[in-house]
Amino acid sequence: MLDAVRPLPADPILGLIGAYQRDPNPDKVDLGAGVYRDRSGTTPIFEAVQAAERSLLASETTKSYVAPPGDPAFIRGVIDQLLGTDHPAVTDVRVGAVQAPGGCGALRLGAELIQRLRPGTPLWVSTPTWPNHEPLLGDAGLKIHAYPYYDHDAHAIDFDAMHATLAQRGPDDVVLLHGCCHNPCGADLTHAQWDAIGDLALERGFTPFIDIAYHGLGDGLDDDGYGVRTFAGRLPELLIAYSCSKNFGLYRERAGLVCAVTPSTETASAARTQLNSIARGIYSMPPAHGAAIVGRILADDKLTASWRDELDAMRGRLLDIRRVFAEAMAHRGADFGFIADERGLFSFLGISPEQVEQLRDHYSVYLVGSSRINVAGITEDNVEYLADAVAAVLDV
Ligand SMILES: Cc1ncc(COP(=O)(O)O)c(C=O)c1O
């Protein structure tokens, strides 16, 4: 059987990382990789994470399995951060939640739950969306469809087109929304737009599925959770996939959570049993370490305050560097104000694939062909060089 196996083409992002690493140019700039980086180009470990890790090591007595639903302190802590302890879905015990291996694991568990309930359910994703949504959700058996979202010419959400497409959906549909810091475009719904999509979900009966992988990196924890919180309060049902990879810097530890917000305690509990059995059939038990760290941080006021400060500093750096880049481009006569208005790690530069190639070949600036950049790759040290390079390929 295995002699029939054929290789797949290399992942373009991995190719880009390799090319960047091989490039001897000391001025090279990496805008491709999808992780946060500080001013020195490092993806740091949070001090709160290190402190929680030390206390975990000192007190850990076993490496036996964690229970299939995961670490209760982690689950409670994340839900409290996201929804708040006094949210009606929490006080009414209407959230069925299971720890998952990262946000990807949470997305897949959510998709498998939908597939169990209604095989082949249409799942609507934004154009564009994170490319991994398609295999993560489609391979579970859901039928992927697209709704319009980002208008590349206007550098903004085409909300009328999005609304018009979602207004045609019904109770058989699931609609995937990015909770904040849209990947890849960085353009997020305003509160009023969230409310309008919530109205549509109520009116038309579709189920929203919110992927929130950058909580706290846009406009802060409260603002970034607006969509999730209001939907969980207003709508009869909602699925949430939460990732701690970025906002706790725990990428490789695989800490995530899938939540089904349901109309009743009984349904939430039933959803939890289904999610557990789905997890059991894929990987059995979740990894312990990352969730134990998050659980410890969120159960300790001092560690929580330290984590929030560090997260605020990361968010501040992203906002600052977005503004600094837009200003550097303005000095060169090009309007990149939209970069300053967008949020999170990603934005589109809005240049052609040929210009992306020129940036790489002539200036050692690496980004994917769609022109999506990771703004955390920009620093005070490289921003002028980068702005010169972009201005040169744009011929401004
Ligand atoms: C939009 C989006 N969703 C989910 C994830 C899942 O992240 P992870 O599985 O690393 O927690 C990511 C990570 O890049 C993402 O960008």
The ligand as a Gaussian input file, in Angstrom:
#p B3LYP/6-31G(d) Opt

LIG

0 1
 C       -7.164000      32.505000      12.415000
 C       -6.488000      31.466000      13.218000
 N       -7.224000      30.554000      13.839000
 C       -6.680000      29.588000      14.581000
 C       -5.316000      29.486000      14.717000
 C       -4.831000      28.336000      15.539000
 O       -3.690000      28.426000      16.214000
 P       -3.075000      27.269000      17.098000
 O       -3.588000      25.942000      16.644000
 O       -1.620000      27.419000      16.895000
 O       -3.508000      27.559000      18.504000
 C       -4.490000      30.424000      14.076000
 C       -3.020000      30.344000      14.148000
 O       -2.277000      30.895000      13.414000
 C       -5.099000      31.427000      13.306000
 O       -4.377000      32.359000      12.664000

